[in-house]
């Protein structure tokens, strides 16, 4: 079976390595820094064969050129991206083939306009994989640097149709901060409270909170729950306090209010 490992970088980034212990072949996702990647590859005796890029931000892309110097490594990333080092540009519906994996490409603009995600249901790992970059975090979603709230909500909606056992391999360790906000939105949610305690224990023990489980995100993440009455009520109350337009049960307006609330939390 292939292994999936989050490589810590900077203060809170994760660079993902998917690798086969038998063949020593490795794929890297969003290498913002080459040094920890090189160290992990050397420690595990792995050979880098491909790089996936979800979006152009430097903390996801700055290590690519150094890693390419290790050998002729293809870079699969978004088409029409400000990052100019993509060798295989991708759009929604494209497939990326690597070893036993076929990754479906999803366009998920919002955090950035070029943002894509990679999804695989191959049986070479214990569960389907979603490399969500900075679109979907554990109990949160990316800040809207380039897109609009409706655009981001529609991007996140694509994740709702994916299998519940999918592993969410996101780009940052933002979970505790996200959960603090989620509890403010839904203070009576006992499942959120229990998950917050679980994640706090993981961090206290020096463990990552990733990968997450998509089915759990569908139940707990307020940015995926815009149609739930409690979230709509919380969004309406915040919108009124913040002087925003009333949500009126409209998914895009509910999401916009929750995102604005998080930005000012």
N, C-alpha and C positions, 0 to 999 in steps of 0.2 A: 504493500500500500504506500501511496505517496504521503508525504508529511507536509504540514503547513505550519509555518513558524513566523511570529511577528518579531522583527528586528527593531529594537528601540533606537531612535535617533533624535538628536537635538533634545529639547526638554520634554516633548510629549508626542512626537511622531512615531508611527509604525511603518516600516518598510516590510512588505510581505515576501517570504520566500516559500515557494512550492517546489518540493524536490523529491527525487526518487533515491532512497538509500542504496538500492541495488546498482543502478546505472550511474549514480552520482550526478545526474543531470538536474539542473536547477533553473527555475524561472523566478524573476524578481519583479515586484510591483511597486511603483512609485518611489524610486531611490533618490530621495532628496539629498542624501549624503553617501558618498561611495565608501568611506572608511569602515563603518560598521558592517556593510555588506561584504566587503573584501575579507574582513576578519571572520565573519560567519562562514563564508564559503571555504576559507582555508581551514578553519576549525573542523568543519564537517567533511572536508575533502571533496567539495562539489565543483562542478564545471558549469559556469553560467552559459545558458543557451538562448535566452530570450528575456526581454524586458517589456512589461506592460505599463502604460502611463494613462492615468485617468484624467489629468488636467495639467495645465501649464505652470501652476504656481511653483516657485523655486524650491520650496521645501518638499516637493514631490519629484522634481526633475533635475536638480543641480548636480546629482551624482552620475547622471547617465553618461556623459562624455568620458569620464574617467573609467567607468565600467566597460565602455566600448573599447577602450585601449587594451583591455585584457584579451580581446579577440573580436572577430567579426560577429557582433551580437545584434540581431534585429530589434528594433524598437517599434512596438505596436501602440499607437496612440490616436488621439482625436484628429480628424481632418480639420483644416482651417483653424489650426491652433496657433497662438502666439509663440509656442515652443517650436523651434524649427528643426529639431533633431529627430523627428519621427520618420522612420524609414518605411513604415507600412501604415498609411493613414486609414482611419476607420470611421464608418457611419453606422447608425442604427440598422440592425439586420445583418451586418457583416458577422463573419465567424473567424475566430483565431484558432488555428490548429497548432498544438504543441504536444508532442509525445501522445499520451493517451487522452488528452483533453481537447475539447472543442468549446471555446468560450463564445457565448452569444454577446454581442455588443448592444448596449442600451444607451441612447442619448438621454442624459439627465441634466440639462442646463438649469442654472439657478445660482449655485455657488459661483461658478464661472459659466460663460456661454459655451465653452468647448468641452464641458465635462461629460465623460462617458463612464459607464460601469461595465464590468465583465462578469458574466454569469455562466457557470458550468454545472451540469447535472451528471457528469461522468461518475462511474462507480469506482474509480481509482482512488477516491478518498471516502471517508466515512459518511460524508454528507455533501449535498450541493454546496458550491462556493459562490459567494458574491463579493467581488472586490469593488467596494462602493466609494472608495476615495474619500472625499469630503462632502459627498451628497448626503449619505446617511451615516450617523454615528450611533453608538449605543445610547438609547434614550434621548437622542437629539438629532439635529440635522445641521448642515453647513450654513454659515452666514451668507447672506446674499450680496456678494461683492459686485456681481455683474448682472444678474437676472432679476426678475420680478417675482413677487410672492405666488401669483397664479401659475407662473411657469415652473417654479420650484415644487409647488404642490402636485402639479401634473406629472412632474418627474418622479416624485416619491410614490405617486399612485402606481407606477409601473412595478414597484417592488411588492405591492400588496398581492399581486397575482403569482408571485414566486412561491416555491414550496416552503412550508413552515419550518422544516428541519434545516434550511439553508444556513450556513455559517456566514455571518456578516463580518467581513474582514475590512475594517475601516481604517482611516488614515491617522487617527489621533486617539490618545488616552484622555478623553474629555468626559468620561462616564460619570464621575462623582459630581462634577459641576452641572452636567445635564440633569442628573437625578435630583439635585437640590432645586433646580428650576421646575422639573416635572412635579415634585411634591408641592411646590407653591401653587401650581395650576390645579392639582388634584390632591389636596391634603388628606382626604379621607380614603384614598386608594390603598388598601392594605397590601396588595400585591406589589405596588411600587415601593412601599415602605420596606417590605421584606427583601426586595431586590436591592434596594439601597444598602441595607445592612450587609447583604451578601457581598456586594461589590466593595464596600468599605473594608471588610475582612480580607478580601483578595489583595487590595492595595496595601493594607497594613502588613501583610505577609510578603510584600514585594512582588506579587504576581500581577500580570495584566488582566484587565476585565474583558479582553477580546480573545478570540472572536465571540461575537454575540450570536444569538439564535433568532432568526427572523420571525418565527411564530411568536416568540416572547416580545419582540419589538412591536408586532402588530397589536399586542395586548397592552403594552406599557408605555410606549413612546408617544407623547402627546402630539408630535408632529405627524403621526400616522393615524390619529384618532379624531379627525376633524368632523366626523359624522356622529360622534357619540354625544348624547345630551349633556353630560357633565362637562365635557370639553367646550361645547358650544356655549353653555352658560358661563363658564369661566372666561371665554373669549369675549362674550357680550359685556360682562362686567368690566373687564379690563379696557375694552374699546371705549366704553362710556367714561371711565376715569381718565383715559389718556386723550380724549377728544378725537378719537378715530371714528370713521363711519360705522354705523351699526352693522353687525354681521348678518342679521336676519336669516340665520341658518344656512347661508351660502358658503360652501366649502372653501372657496378662495378667500373670502373675507374672514372666515374663522381662522384659516391658516395664517393670513396676513397679521391678524391681531396677536396670535400666539408668537409668531416670529418677531414682531415688534416688541412684545413683552420680554422675550428672551434677550433681545438686543439691548434692552434697558434694565435688565435684571441685576 
